[in-house]
């Protein structure tokens, strides 16, 4: 900041932020003659409650909520944030006031490559969003479509089993984080484009992993531009610039694949009938009734690729880590598989996952302790709303702390322990109607990929357990495994899971 011009710009920006802060205080006070904001720590001028938020915002927000209650307000720079930490308030917010809170408070990083203008995750409720949602439901995640692509997932899971089997012959530990990522990567790429993007242990796979993790890390990084939007044009931390680089690589990859498929269609020679998602989307682009452009489709691929691969592979890694750390639960899962498959002589297939209630309970318990998006994707208030007797002002950001709700002793017995049995005695599910357990969100903004995730996770986990025993490498005891996590937009294990497979 030695440049005098930069100093003057910063002073001007801070002054503008102060004026915006005063204006927001006045607006809220005029609107809240009868209603007040939810309780929360007293904000400082301009910076608000930034000093109360540590380098791990999730833990800071959870600690503050224990002090100020299940609905809490924070002032982070010029932004008003409402934090919900109870099922009752979450139900009122995302059921009773679903339409009022249906918009998204997108971060400055989402502006990279204008992604916020096309993304199904960031768009407000609009004809464009409805068209994207409809195409996901019909062409990707319907029961009929998932049934027709089951053979693809079966093939990719078999590739995983073959890879693990080779490691077991050599007595080598499997990097389950990398193996899960590669399997989900190839599953998604085959469903979309009928091709493998990765290979186990290859540099190519690592390149894709760096891109996906790069996007999630940068998107979850604390950004000054989110606290003070007037600084957005400066991109002071370079977050948006780095994301543009990641997005461009993926966007250009998808665009090249799309262009090649179009060329095949336009050529005089007979083109292969892929009958995959890309084929369906090319028809949609050419069908004016859908009102979706090429850019809409390419940005949808970005969403499906990043969100689908990262959350699914990390959840599988957490589930395996919890089971390896708990031999008792691993034995229960294996016994269930043997009882069902042993008596019927059936081959383990995705369609049989519904017959494994304990495996399903393991997935649910994993999502309770390690939700893929611990604060969900931020909602935004479309108007002033009364919520549980408090004011949620227009444009306020709404965060649902599903991580804290999953560890709340008033909701769950022994909440910090991995106990899949709790779901065997309960009808609680993650489909958005049980608000104590909404890892995929709820209401009209619930994750559209939930049907695929629930199928694939159960099938992958059952396959790894059914075909192999697992032991911790380096002479460690299971209870000594490192279960620490990185806190960000998504939750990853701090140390990738490695385990030695032994063929059953």
URKA-V820296 format. One record per backbone hydrogen bond with DSSP energy under -0.5 kcal/mol. NH is the residue of the N-H (numbers start at 0). CO is the residue of the C=O. Records with the same first field share a line. If there is no record, write none. Layout:
NH = CO, CO
This chain:
6 = 2
7 = 3
8 = 4
9 = 5
10 = 6
11 = 7
12 = 8
13 = 9
14 = 10
15 = 11
16 = 12
17 = 13
18 = 14
19 = 15
20 = 16
21 = 17
22 = 18
23 = 19
24 = 20
25 = 21
26 = 22
27 = 23
28 = 24
29 = 25
30 = 26
31 = 27
32 = 29
37 = 390
43 = 47
46 = 44
47 = 43
48 = 74
49 = 46
51 = 48
52 = 49
53 = 51
56 = 54
58 = 55
59 = 55
60 = 56
61 = 57
62 = 58
63 = 59
64 = 60
65 = 61
66 = 62, 63
67 = 63
68 = 64
71 = 82
72 = 38
73 = 80
75 = 73, 78
76 = 46, 74
77 = 226
78 = 75
80 = 73, 78
81 = 396
82 = 71, 80
83 = 81, 398
84 = 69
89 = 85
90 = 86
91 = 87
92 = 88
93 = 89
94 = 90
95 = 90
96 = 91
97 = 94
100 = 96
101 = 98
102 = 379
104 = 377
105 = 103
109 = 106
110 = 107
111 = 108
113 = 110
114 = 111
115 = 109
116 = 113
117 = 114
118 = 114
122 = 118
129 = 125
130 = 126
131 = 127
132 = 128
133 = 129
134 = 130
135 = 131
136 = 132
137 = 133
138 = 134
139 = 135
140 = 135
145 = 141
146 = 142
147 = 143
148 = 144
149 = 146
151 = 148
152 = 148
153 = 149
154 = 150
155 = 151
156 = 152
157 = 153
158 = 154
159 = 155
160 = 156
161 = 157
162 = 158
163 = 159
164 = 160
165 = 161
166 = 162
167 = 163
168 = 164
169 = 165
170 = 166
171 = 166
173 = 498
175 = 173, 496
176 = 496
178 = 174
179 = 175
180 = 176
181 = 177
182 = 178
183 = 179
184 = 180
185 = 181
186 = 182
187 = 183
188 = 184
189 = 185
190 = 186
191 = 187
192 = 188
193 = 189
194 = 188
201 = 198
205 = 201
206 = 202
207 = 203
208 = 204
209 = 205
210 = 206
211 = 207
212 = 208
213 = 209
214 = 210
215 = 211
216 = 212
217 = 213
218 = 214
219 = 215
220 = 216, 217
225 = 222
226 = 222
227 = 223
230 = 227
231 = 228
233 = 230
234 = 230, 231
237 = 234
241 = 237
242 = 238
243 = 239
244 = 240
245 = 241
246 = 242
247 = 243
248 = 244
249 = 245
250 = 246
251 = 247
252 = 248
253 = 249
254 = 250
255 = 251
256 = 252
257 = 253
258 = 254
259 = 255
260 = 256
261 = 257
262 = 258
263 = 259
264 = 260
265 = 261
266 = 262
273 = 271
276 = 190
277 = 191
279 = 275
280 = 276
281 = 277
282 = 278
283 = 279
284 = 280
285 = 281
286 = 282, 283
287 = 285
289 = 286
290 = 286, 287
296 = 292
297 = 293
298 = 294
299 = 295
300 = 296
301 = 297
302 = 298
303 = 299
304 = 300
305 = 301
306 = 302
307 = 302, 303
308 = 304
309 = 305
310 = 306
311 = 307
312 = 308
313 = 309
314 = 310
315 = 311
316 = 312
317 = 313
318 = 314
319 = 315
320 = 316
321 = 317
322 = 318
323 = 319
324 = 320
325 = 321, 322
328 = 325
329 = 322, 325
330 = 326
331 = 327
332 = 328
333 = 329
334 = 330
335 = 331
336 = 332
337 = 333
338 = 334
339 = 335
340 = 336
341 = 337
342 = 338
343 = 339
344 = 340
345 = 340
348 = 346
351 = 348
352 = 349
354 = 351
355 = 352
356 = 354
359 = 355
360 = 356
361 = 357
362 = 358
363 = 359
364 = 360
365 = 361
366 = 362
367 = 363
368 = 364
369 = 365
373 = 371
375 = 372
378 = 397
379 = 102
380 = 395
381 = 99
384 = 391
386 = 384, 389
389 = 386
390 = 35
391 = 384, 389
392 = 390
394 = 380
395 = 392
396 = 79
397 = 378
398 = 81, 396
399 = 374
400 = 83, 398
401 = 373, 399
402 = 373
404 = 400
405 = 401
406 = 403
407 = 404
408 = 406
410 = 407
411 = 407
414 = 411
416 = 413
418 = 416
421 = 418
422 = 419
423 = 419, 420
424 = 420
425 = 422
434 = 432
436 = 433
440 = 437
444 = 441
445 = 442
446 = 439
449 = 446
452 = 448
453 = 449
454 = 450
455 = 451
456 = 452
457 = 453
458 = 454
459 = 455
460 = 456
461 = 457
462 = 458
463 = 459
464 = 460
465 = 461
466 = 462
467 = 463
468 = 501
470 = 499
472 = 497
475 = 472
479 = 476
480 = 477
482 = 480
485 = 491
486 = 484
487 = 485
490 = 371
491 = 485, 489
493 = 483
494 = 483
495 = 493
498 = 173
499 = 470
500 = 171, 498
501 = 468
503 = 466
